[in-house]
Amino acid sequence: MIIINIDVMLAKRKMSVTELSERVGITMANLSILKNGKAKAIRLSTLEGICKALDCQPGDILEYRSDDETE
């Protein structure tokens, strides 16, 4: 399972979801889908934009957890 930690990075950077969506150029709806873990995929260009806006690495946003850890 892949966990998306956008909320964590937003809090660390003291940035709103609205500001992030404007900086990255994605809709609030699509950002919400990512934040809530409902996305099936993410474009590398979107991931790059998020990392640039939040001044972080992809590993700061994406986390892998085995099925054993999530139960």
HUDA-V631549 format. One record per helix or strand of 2 or more residues. SS is the DSSP state (H for helix, E for strand). FROM is the first residue (numbers start at 1). LEN is the number of residues. Records with the same first field share a line. If there is no record, write none. Layout:
SS=FROM-LEN + FROM-LEN
//
This chain:
E=2-3 + 62-3
H=6-8 + 17-8 + 28-8 + 44-11 + 58-4 + 67-4
//
